[in-house]
Structure formats: C-alpha cells, structure tokens
Amino acid sequence: MAKSAEQCRTRQRHNVVDEMSAIEISSPASAAKSRRKRPIQPEETNGAPEERLGSAASEGKARSSSRKKIKVYDASGSEIPGEEERVSVSEKRIEEKQKDACEDVRSSKKNSEPHMRLGLPEEQLVNVPSDGKMHSSTRKKTKAFIPRGANLVGEEVEAATLEKERKAEKEKDVCGEAVKISSSKKKGYSGKKTAKTMIEEEQFCRFVGVPVPLEEAQRKWPHRYMKKVGGKRSVSSVASTNNGSDDELAKAKCHYYKAMVDGVIYNLNDHAHVKAGEGEPNYIGRIIEFFETIDGKLYFTSQWFYKAEDTVISYHAKDHDARRIFLSEDRNDNDLDCIVEKIDIVQFSNNINLKEKLIPKCDYYYDMSYSTAYSTFANLLKDENSGESSLSTISSEDRPEAEESSFNATLLDLYSGCGAMSTGLCQGACIAGLNLQTTWAVDYNTFACQSLQLNHPKAKVRNEKAEDFLALLKEWKKLCEKFNLDVEHPPTPNETEDVSYEQNNGDSSPIPKGEFEVDHFVDICYGDPNEIGKKELMFKVRWKGYGSGEDTWEPINGLSKCHERIETFVKKGYKKQILPLPGVVDVICGGPPCQGISGFNRFRDSNNPLADVRNQQMEVFMDIVEFLKPKFVLMENVVDILKFAEGFLGRFALSRLVRMNYQSRLGIMAAGCYGLPQFRLRVFLWGALSSEVLPQFPLPTHNVLVRGGAPVKFEENVVAYNENQCLQLDKALLLGDAISDLPMVENDEKRDELPYGKPPKTYFQYSIRLSAQDLMDPSCDPKKAKLHNTLFDHRPLQLNEDDYLRVCRVPVKKGANFRDFPGVRVGPNNVVEFDPDVERVLLPSGNPLVPDYAMSFIKGKSPKPFGRLWWDETVPTVVTRAEPHNQIILHPEQNRVLTVRENARLQGFPDYYKLCGPIKERYIQVGNAVALPVSRALGFALGRAFQAKVGADPLFTLPTNFPHFGNAAGEATN
C-alpha cells in the first residue's frame, strides 16, 4: 500500500527520523520518483512558432503549415493504427507548453556533456524506435531521440487532457515516494499512462549500450537475481522503510553500464543531483546500479551524500563550507527519470590542515562519511569508489606496525574535578595494553585539585579557569619560540629528565634592607592572582633570602631585568613539559559545565544558548582542542545538552569537531549498565584525528533496563543491545551489593579513616577494595588479592538537630518517607495533605515535624523528602548535595544520610581514592564525577583504538568479567 507523502520522502535510518525531525528537512536518501514530463519545446521567432526538432529540423527550414499529422506509438515503438490526429499549432499553445516544460524540466547546472552528439549506432539504444534521430539543441539539456515523423505539439483537446493528468499526478505527490522494492506496492507515478506518455518518457530516459553479462551482473548484484525473495538487504534497504514492513528487493531482468537522461550519458559511479520533493533542494547521489526490472521498469540505485544541514549538525551547518558533503551508506532504488543533472564531486583525504583555498573548483567535495548510527563522522576507505560498503575508520591493516614505545600516551584532563574520568580512562587503557598517564589536569575548584593531586602525584595539576589556561598555553608557545625551542617537535614527557626549578647562583651575600632580588621563578600563569582587575602573563617569584611563604605573583612586564632567569625557567619548563605544546597531548578528556541549560534556570536562552556565559565553557573546551590538536578527544556531559533548544549544545560540539576535521561519534551511556547500582545517563562524544582510529562505545555488561531519560531525537544514540539480541549479561547491581559491608557510623561521625570491621560480601565489594595496581591487572582475582585495609571518607553530612529528629521518625522499612509522619495523609491524585483530625506535631525547637516545604514539593506529589533507600533498590543519580529535604538519600537502616564513601561507591570510586576538603566539598566532587566503571570501559575502547584493534562498527562487546577477565577470557569482540 502507498505511504503518506511525508513517509515517502524519507529513506533514512529510524534514528535519523527522530534526530532530524526538529529541523524540518528531508533526508537526501528520499529521492523523488515522479515521472517528470519533458515535452519538446518549440521556440518562438518574432512571435511565430518555429519547430526546430524532428527530421525536418536538419533542413533548417521553419514549418509553415499550421496543421500536421502525427503518428502515435505504443511502448514498444509500434505505430498505433487509427490514431492519427490533426495538430493545431498556435502561439497560445506554445506558450503554455513552454511554461509547463519549465516547471517540469530542471535545467542542468553543470552538465559535463551538455551538447555532445552521441553518434551511437541504433542497436546500442534501448527501447528507441528504429527511425529515431539525434538532434542538438541550444538549451541547457541535450534533447533526446524522438520517433521519426512525430510532431511535437498535440491537439488542444489532448493538451487539455495531458494538463489534467499532470495536475492529478501532482496531487498524488508523485515526487515524494521512494521506489518500492516490492512490485506489489505502488510507485511514485501510479496513474495510468497513455501510449504517447510512455513514448515521451522513453525518449528522455533509457539505458545505453549492451547489458552487463548475466554472470557478471549476478556476481556484482546477487540480491537482484535471487529466486527466493526476502534475501539479505543493504543497510539502507532495511532502514528505508520505517514502518517495519518487510519490503522485497526489486528483481532485475538485466543490468547496464550506462544510461541516457535528457540526452546526457551517465555511467556507473557518476554523481548526480536527484529530484526531491516539491520545493525541496535536489538530493546528491552516486549512481551505483542501472537495472531493468522483470516488469520492465528502468531504475537506478543511488548511494546518498549528506549535506551538513542534513546531518546531526543541523542548524550549525552555517559554520561549514556549503560545498562539503558526507558520504553515507544509505542507498535505494529510484526511477531513472529522477536524475536531474550530472555534478562534479571531488574526494579528499581527511586532513586537519587542509585549507579551503586549496580545494579545486567543483560542485561539492567530501573527505568523511556520515552514518546516523551514533551520529558518526568517520574516515573513508581507500576503495570507496567501488560502490560497496565504504564507511569505516582506519583499520589495523591500514596503519603501520606501532613500536612498543608508541603505546605510552599522555592525557590532559580539563574540568577534571577530583579526577574520576581520567582515572577510569587510564585504568581501562592499561587493561587494553596502553600506558596512558594523567599528565596535566585543570580545574577551578581548589579542593578538587587537591584530591586529584593526592591520588595522581605525578600529574601537573593547575587550579585555574580553563579560558585562562588556554591563554597561558598560547603565551607559553610564544616564550618557547622566543628562546629558540623546537615547538614543532618538543620532547615527550617520558624523554625528559628530572629537572628541578630550585636555583641557587651561589651568591649568599646579604640583601640590602628594603631591596628585593629575584632568586628564581616557581610558577607561571595567565590571569589575575593579585585580584587587581587585570589579566596578564604572571610569574611566581621566589625572592632571594626568603622562603616559599613570601612568594609573590609578578607581571612579566615588571621583570624586564630578569631576562636570563625567565629564559632559564622556560627552558627547564620546556624539558619538564610543565605545559603542553600543540601536538604533544595524545588525549584530552573533560566535561565542560553547562549550567545555563539547567532545568532550575528560569531564564535559559533557547535561541542562542552559547550567549549564556554559563554555557561558554563548551566553546572553551573546543578551543583548547583546536589549539593543542590531540590525537583523541572524549567529552562528557549531561543529557540536557541534547534536550535543551533541540540539542543545540550537543550539535554544536559535534559541529566543532567535524569542522576541525576530527572524526566523531556520540553515545549516551547509563552507569548501571556497567556494574553500578545507579542509573545515571550521560552523553559521551568521541573525537579522533584522521590519522587515528575512531574509538567505539562498549556495550553494557549488566542487564539494566534503560528507563527513559534520553531525548526522543537521540534515542538511537543510547548505547544498548537490540531488543532481539540474545543476551548473557550480569544481573543489575543493587544498593546492598555496593555498601552492605561498610561499618555503622552515626550522624556526627568525624573520623576520616576507619577500619572496615568485616570482610566484603559481594564481588563488587571485593573489587572496590583492590589496590590501584590490582585494579589495572586483568588477571587479578579480587577474592585472592590483597585488599585495601583502611576506609576513607566514611562520614555523613551532619544534619542539624531538627532534621536529625525528623530522620529518626522515618520508619526503617522500604519506601518510608515523610508521608509516614503523624498528621500527614495522602489525598486524591497522590497529593499529600494535613489530617485535620491530627494536631500538628512540633519539635523541641518549636518547628513543625512536617515542614511546609515537604508538603508542597512538586505540588505535594513527591515522596522524596526524607525518603529512605532500601537494599534492593538502585539510586537514580548521585547528586552533589546530601540534604534529605527533596531527595531519597537516607541509609536503609541507620538514621543518617549516605556517607561520602557510600556515595563514592555508587559512583564506582575505589576505596583507596581519598578526597580532600570539607564534607560538603567532598560530596560535590563525588556528585560531579564520571562513574568510574563507565570511564574504565571507555578507556578500554580508547586503548584498543590507539593500537588500531577496532572495527568499523560503532559498538563492541567487552571481555567477559571485565575488568578482571583473566588471561583466558578471550578478546573483546566488535
């Protein structure tokens, strides 16, 4: 049965239907298939019609007769007896004919053979009457053969009939429907055709030359010749129908090497504009098949290109070259007469340094592929012109054998927090065989920097804003160039010697009173550490004769007499790699905060989210990537970047990476799917230079139901198994699996270190107590390894007296909360209300036991205030606060909130990971962190990509029992 017009215009994967619905464009894979009428157009000379076509045209004489006879032919070219008609040639009819033709015939923008005389023998023309002749034309499109003696203008009565048919065709939305692969389904042009109409079409569209030998055709296109229907289909054919129907492939009688449309010859692998729906721009395709079906239809198969605006980039396409397009694997069959014109498309290798001015003159160019599967932009295969599967990243066969030393890698952690993301990445990469080290880290939170430095003592941790860090990197590069250091080939960190900044020139003479002399420089920054309202390049000075407590920040402009000391500092810093130079960083990871899109922000700017300063860190993150040009990029963020303003920020991030010629891929991952009793959806965006392999996303290891939270337009980006796959996953973890072994503590616990008191009970508890070294050893058996013996940060937020008394009144049972307090009852529609028959209970302070904010939270429908967790539950998301006023955070059996360590376990932090700062700051660090099991799995994917062990599929399966899968568990599978 025929589809609706809107359905017919779409041939994309199901995910891109959702993904692109907001921008109201049609996919380039939805080529129109209407039969376009191409009547031969008479031309006017001094107001009189002059017929320049037909056999008489060669004589160079105008036809003076106002009435001629025309022979009418059927589809096979045979004359139909008794169908002679008198033809009236009037100026009015000519004008109408020209007007109709202009509407239906699309002029070529660039025809490579616009006026060529084909000079082909008659036997090489398919379905052409034997008396057909070739005519040249001064119009943009070469006109095709017509039957000898046929006049070009029909009788007015017939013209009116044709006009009526044309309008009826348009009403049926003939341009909107793809060619159905089943012959039982209606095609775009479903009206009955007169013999003359069929001849008219055959004059403009036909196959040229001899058919492809049957044996060769069956070898190249076996699916067209299979006797049994419903065989294996291409990627796009599976997805070309989003209604779940089982369309059959169009069966071929024969294939051809070339075709002629509007007098222009098209060969296989030529590129063409293909007619789209009414009012829509033409689609861009590569012709990969010409074939005639068993019922005599003439089809071509097109492999589609995407423009930037047709991809997930969407409205950020304005930032891209309009000529840049992306090859896809989407392909389908279309009527031959949907071809509009031949176009010039140039292929480039993806080059991050490619300048637009170096691109030759062409209609379009492409250097990457695009797939709607996880919004993937990737490299092209070398043999992509074959028309076979062409989407892939670089494979291990394409890369030279890597040396052992190349499996050491540096990492810069931006917006690092306490270091959860980089810690997990390094652990997972190590398991995969890549020695990835957190070399640099940047965060504006002082306590988070202290925590990261404590757990990564070799990392160079900078406590500053990311935009100031970027400005410093640029100034540092200038200083290195000033002192003739090789910024193009700087030493890698593992090549550097242990150079100390401490200097002593041996001069111990006393400094005159009131005078200060620079002994050496301790640090460098770009900012305003003295808080004077001016940002500039600053050096931290150790004054001669004074200790570190007297160090001060001084601007470089005030150190003009310290040229030698500055040079010494820069050269030593260059050797120690205190700051990264472009090309030195292998991996940049980070989660730029986007607080401006928070649902709690009532003044969010949906028209331009980047105008909000709270969202500009994503732009800063991408600016740092652009300056340093790392091999790999991994950005993490909240799902709201794909929800707010039609996913503006998420699309922006992808757009920036692609604009910088990075391969990219976007996925949404749930923490619970990787072995945590917490749901927590987060967005992850991979980026990889064209010289590298684009990492995959690891499939879930635990059987957790993904219960929503992903935006509709990006539902297909959720990393998950298909519903019909046979799964052997571990059971989902529950709260008791994670924290039941921890000792009891009170609301007022003050100790930072405690003994465990009892052994672990579950596999998770064994694993979480492992040392850092054992965590990165895949052969380690957690139940046999030596476990960490000191418990850090097992302290709760101390509640005030009123809240503590309220918590003590919450029953110790599953589902308990403030609704169990006396005087509260649940009315209609699950709305709480005070029981008028019960006097309101007061606390010793005089405040009510049931606070008003609990009764009014979410219009009285929420059970969260003072909610108690239970052992067989999971936590929706660990947050940065521990107050029980509007969240379920009470311990199942103890009268307190979950401790910092309990929250840390729900995030997958190993027990050895110690945090710094006040208790509230520690909760913030844990709540802002990336779940460790997720980042560890991503690190494993990164390690495989770094070593080119990756397939073209966007997903792969982790080894069984990852990360402790042992030596005999086998490899990960693509």
C-alpha positions, 0 to 999 in steps of 0.5 A, spaced: 500 500 500 502 507 498 505 511 504 503 518 506 507 523 502 511 525 508 513 517 509 515 517 502 520 522 502 524 519 507 529 513 506 533 514 512 535 510 518 529 510 524 534 514 528 535 519 523 527 520 523 527 522 530 534 526 530 532 530 524 525 531 525 526 538 529 529 541 523 524 540 518 528 537 512 528 531 508 533 526 508 537 526 501 536 518 501 528 520 499 529 521 492 523 523 488 520 518 483 515 522 479 515 521 472 517 528 470 514 530 463 519 533 458 515 535 452 519 538 446 519 545 446 518 549 440 521 556 440 518 562 438 521 567 432 518 574 432 512 571 435 511 565 430 512 558 432 518 555 429 519 547 430 526 546 430 526 538 432 524 532 428 527 530 421 525 536 418 529 540 423 536 538 419 533 542 413 533 548 417 527 550 414 521 553 419 514 549 418 509 553 415 503 549 415 499 550 421 496 543 421 500 536 421 499 529 422 502 525 427 503 518 428 502 515 435 506 509 438 505 504 443 511 502 448 514 498 444 515 503 438 509 500 434 505 505 430 498 505 433 493 504 427 487 509 427 490 514 431 492 519 427 490 526 429 490 533 426 495 538 430 493 545 431 499 549 432 498 556 435 502 561 439 497 560 445 499 553 445 506 554 445 506 558 450 503 554 455 507 548 453 513 552 454 511 554 461 509 547 463 516 544 460 519 549 465 516 547 471 517 540 469 524 540 466 530 542 471 535 545 467 542 542 468 547 546 472 553 543 470 552 538 465 559 535 463 556 533 456 551 538 455 551 538 447 555 532 445 552 528 439 552 521 441 553 518 434 551 511 437 549 506 432 541 504 433 542 497 436 546 500 442 539 504 444 534 501 448 527 501 447 528 507 441 524 506 435 528 504 429 527 511 425 529 515 431 534 521 430 539 525 434 538 532 434 542 538 438 539 543 441 541 550 444 538 549 451 541 547 457 539 539 456 541 535 450 534 533 447 533 526 446 531 521 440 524 522 438 520 517 433 521 519 426 515 523 423 512 525 430 510 532 431 511 535 437 505 539 439 498 535 440 491 537 439 488 542 444 483 537 446 489 532 448 493 538 451 487 539 455 487 532 457 495 531 458 494 538 463 489 534 467 493 528 468 499 532 470 495 536 475 492 529 478 499 526 478 501 532 482 496 531 487 498 524 488 505 527 490 508 523 485 515 526 487 515 524 494 515 516 494 521 512 494 521 506 489 518 500 492 522 494 492 516 490 492 512 490 485 506 489 489 506 496 492 505 502 488 510 507 485 511 514 485 507 515 478 501 510 479 496 513 474 495 510 468 499 512 462 497 513 455 501 510 449 504 517 447 506 518 455 510 512 455 513 514 448 515 521 451 518 518 457 522 513 453 525 518 449 528 522 455 530 516 459 533 509 457 539 505 458 545 505 453 549 500 450 549 492 451 547 489 458 552 487 463 553 479 462 548 475 466 554 472 470 557 478 471 551 482 473 549 476 478 556 476 481 556 484 482 548 484 484 546 477 487 540 480 491 537 482 484 537 475 481 535 471 487 529 466 486 527 466 493 525 473 495 526 476 502 534 475 501 539 479 505 538 487 504 543 493 504 543 497 510 539 502 507 534 497 504 532 495 511 532 502 514 528 505 508 522 503 510 520 505 517 514 502 518 517 495 519 514 492 513 518 487 510 519 490 503 522 485 497 528 487 493 526 489 486 528 483 481 532 485 475 531 482 468 538 485 466 543 490 468 547 496 464 553 500 464 550 506 462 544 510 461 541 516 457 537 522 461 535 528 457 540 526 452 546 526 457 550 519 458 551 517 465 555 511 467 556 507 473 559 511 479 557 518 476 554 523 481 548 526 480 543 531 483 536 527 484 529 530 484 526 531 491 520 533 493 516 539 491 520 545 493 525 541 496 533 542 494 535 536 489 538 530 493 546 528 491 547 521 489 552 516 486 549 512 481 551 505 483 546 500 479 542 501 472 537 495 472 531 493 468 526 490 472 522 483 470 516 488 469 520 492 465 521 498 469 528 502 468 531 504 475 537 506 478 540 505 485 543 511 488 548 511 494 546 518 498 551 524 500 549 528 506 549 535 506 551 538 513 544 541 514 542 534 513 546 531 518 546 531 526 549 538 525 543 541 523 542 548 524 550 549 525 551 547 518 552 555 517 559 554 520 561 549 514 563 550 507 556 549 503 560 545 498 562 539 503 558 533 503 558 526 507 558 520 504 553 515 507 551 508 506 544 509 505 542 507 498 535 505 494 532 504 488 529 510 484 526 511 477 531 513 472 527 519 470 529 522 477 536 524 475 536 531 474 543 533 472 550 530 472 555 534 478 562 534 479 564 531 486 571 531 488 574 526 494 579 528 499 583 525 504 581 527 511 586 532 513 586 537 519 590 542 515 587 542 509 585 549 507 579 551 503 583 555 498 586 549 496 580 545 494 579 545 486 573 548 483 567 543 483 560 542 485 561 539 492 567 535 495 567 530 501 573 527 505 568 523 511 562 519 511 556 520 515 552 514 518 546 516 523 548 510 527 551 514 533 551 520 529 558 518 526 563 522 522 568 517 520 574 516 515 573 513 508 576 507 505 581 507 500 576 503 495 570 507 496 569 508 489 567 501 488 560 502 490 560 497 496 560 498 503 565 504 504 564 507 511 569 505 516 575 508 520 582 506 519 583 499 520 589 495 523 591 493 516 591 500 514 596 503 519 603 501 520 606 496 525 606 501 532 613 500 536 612 498 543 614 505 545 608 508 541 603 505 546 605 510 552 600 516 551 599 522 555 592 525 557 590 532 559 584 532 563 580 539 563 574 540 568 577 534 571 574 535 578 577 530 583 579 526 577 574 520 576 574 520 568 581 520 567 582 515 572 577 510 569 580 512 562 587 510 564 585 504 568 581 501 562 587 503 557 592 499 561 587 493 561 587 494 553 595 494 553 596 502 553 600 506 558 596 512 558 598 517 564 594 523 567 599 528 565 596 535 566 589 536 569 585 543 570 580 545 574 577 551 578 575 548 584 581 548 589 579 542 593 578 538 587 585 539 585 587 537 591 584 530 591 586 529 584 593 531 586 593 526 592 591 520 588 595 522 581 602 525 584 605 525 578 600 529 574 601 537 573 595 539 576 593 547 575 587 550 579 585 555 574 579 557 569 580 553 563 579 560 558 585 562 562 589 556 561 588 556 554 591 563 554 597 561 558 598 555 553 598 560 547 603 565 551 607 559 553 608 557 545 610 564 544 616 564 550 618 557 547 619 560 540 622 566 543 628 562 546 629 558 540 625 551 542 623 546 537 615 547 538 614 543 532 617 537 535 618 538 543 620 532 547 615 527 550 614 527 557 617 520 558 624 523 554 625 528 559 629 528 565 628 530 572 629 537 572 628 541 578 626 549 578 630 550 585 636 555 583 641 557 587 647 562 583 651 561 589 651 568 591 649 568 599 651 575 600 646 579 604 640 583 601 640 590 602 634 592 607 628 594 603 631 591 596 628 585 593 632 580 588 629 575 584 632 568 586 628 564 581 621 563 578 616 557 581 610 558 577 607 561 571 600 563 569 595 567 565 590 571 569 589 575 575 592 572 582 593 579 585 585 580 584 587 587 581 582 587 575 587 585 570 589 579 566 596 578 564 602 573 563 604 572 571 610 569 574 611 566 581 617 569 584 621 566 589 625 572 592 632 571 594 633 570 602 626 568 603 622 562 603 616 559 599 611 563 604 613 570 601 612 568 594 609 573 590 605 573 583 609 578 578 607 581 571 612 579 566 612 586 564 615 588 571 621 583 570 624 586 564 631 585 568 630 578 569 631 576 562 636 570 563 632 567 569 625 567 565 629 564 559 632 559 564 625 557 567 622 556 560 627 552 558 627 547 564 619 548 563 620 546 556 624 539 558 619 538 564 613 539 559 610 543 565 605 545 559 603 542 553 605 544 546 600 543 540 601 536 538 604 533 544 597 531 548 595 524 545 588 525 549 584 530 552 578 528 556 573 533 560 566 535 561 565 542 560 559 545 565 553 547 562 549 550 567 545 555 563 541 549 560 539 547 567 532 545 568 532 550 575 534 556 570 528 560 569 531 564 564 535 559 559 536 562 552 533 557 547 535 561 541 542 562 542 544 558 548 552 559 547 550 567 549 549 564 556 556 565 559 554 559 563 554 555 557 561 558 554 565 553 557 563 548 551 566 553 546 572 553 551 573 546 551 573 546 543 578 551 543 583 548 547 582 542 542 583 546 536 589 549 539 593 543 542 590 538 536 590 531 540 590 525 537 583 523 541 578 527 544 572 524 549 567 529 552 562 528 557 556 531 559 549 531 561 543 529 557 540 536 557 545 538 552 541 534 547 534 536 550 535 543 551 533 548 544 533 541 540 540 539 542 543 545 540 549 544 545 550 537 543 550 539 535 554 544 536 560 540 539 559 535 534 559 541 529 566 543 532 569 537 531 567 535 524 569 542 522 576 541 525 576 535 521 576 530 527 572 524 526 566 523 531 561 519 534 556 520 540 553 515 545 549 516 551 551 511 556 547 509 563 552 507 569 548 501 571 549 498 565 556 497 567 556 494 574 553 500 578 547 500 582 545 507 579 542 509 573 545 515 571 545 517 563 550 521 560 552 523 553 559 521 551 562 524 544 568 521 541 573 525 537 579 522 533 584 525 528 584 522 521 590 519 522 587 515 528 582 510 529 575 512 531 574 509 538 567 505 539 562 505 545 562 498 549 556 495 550 553 494 557 555 488 561 549 488 566 542 487 564 539 494 566 533 496 563 534 503 560 528 507 563 527 513 559 531 519 560 534 520 553 531 525 548 526 522 543 531 525 537 537 521 540 534 515 542 538 511 537 544 514 540 543 510 547 548 505 547 544 498 548 543 491 545 537 490 540 531 488 543 532 481 539 539 480 541 540 474 545 543 476 551 548 473 557 549 479 561 550 480 569 544 481 573 543 489 575 547 491 581 543 493 587 544 498 593 546 492 598 551 489 593 555 496 593 555 498 601 552 492 605 559 491 608 561 498 610 561 499 618 555 503 622 557 510 623 552 515 626 550 522 624 556 526 627 561 521 625 568 525 624 573 520 623 576 520 616 579 513 616 576 507 619 577 500 619 572 496 615 570 491 621 568 485 616 570 482 610 566 484 603 560 480 601 559 481 594 564 481 588 563 488 587 565 489 594 571 485 593 573 489 587 572 496 590 577 494 595 583 492 590 589 496 590 590 501 584 595 496 581 590 490 582 585 494 579 589 495 572 591 487 572 586 483 568 588 477 571 587 479 578 582 475 582 579 480 587 577 474 592 585 472 592 588 479 592 590 483 597 585 488 599 585 495 601 585 495 609 583 502 611 576 506 609 576 513 607 571 518 607 566 514 611 562 520 614 555 523 613 553 530 612 551 532 619 544 534 619 542 539 624 538 537 630 531 538 627 532 534 621 536 529 625 529 528 629 525 528 623 530 522 620 529 518 626 521 518 625 522 515 618 520 508 619 526 503 617 522 499 612 522 500 604 519 506 601 518 510 608 518 517 607 515 523 610 508 521 608 509 516 614 509 522 619 503 523 624 498 528 621 500 527 614 495 523 609 495 522 602 489 525 598 486 524 591 491 524 585 497 522 590 497 529 593 499 529 600 495 533 605 494 535 613 489 530 617 485 535 620 483 530 625 491 530 627 494 536 631 500 538 628 506 535 631 512 540 633 519 539 635 523 541 641 525 547 637 518 549 636 518 547 628 513 543 625 515 535 624 512 536 617 515 542 614 511 546 609 516 545 604 515 537 604 508 538 603 508 542 597 514 539 593 512 538 586 505 540 588 505 535 594 506 529 589 513 527 591 515 522 596 522 524 596 523 528 602 526 524 607 525 518 603 529 512 605 533 507 600 532 500 601 537 494 599 534 492 593 533 498 590 538 502 585 539 510 586 537 514 580 543 519 580 548 521 585 547 528 586 552 533 589 548 535 595 546 530 601 540 534 604 534 529 605 529 535 604 527 533 596 531 527 595 531 519 597 538 519 600 537 516 607 541 509 609 536 503 609 537 502 616 541 507 620 538 514 621 543 518 617 544 520 610 549 516 605 556 517 607 561 520 602 564 513 601 557 510 600 556 515 595 563 514 592 561 507 591 555 508 587 559 512 583 564 506 582 570 510 586 575 505 589 576 505 596 583 507 596 581 514 592 581 519 598 578 526 597 580 532 600 576 538 603 570 539 607 564 534 607 560 538 603 566 539 598 567 532 598 560 530 596 560 535 590 566 532 587 563 525 588 556 528 585 560 531 579 564 525 577 564 520 571 562 513 574 568 510 574 566 503 571 563 507 565 570 511 564 574 504 565 570 501 559 571 507 555 578 507 556 578 500 554 575 502 547 580 508 547 586 503 548 584 498 543 583 504 538 590 507 539 593 500 537 588 500 531 584 493 534 577 496 532 572 495 527 568 499 523 562 498 527 560 503 532 559 498 538 563 492 541 562 487 546 567 487 552 571 481 555 567 477 559 568 479 567 571 485 565 575 488 568 578 482 571 577 477 565 583 473 566 588 471 561 583 466 558 577 470 557 578 471 550 578 478 546 573 483 546 569 482 540 566 488 535 
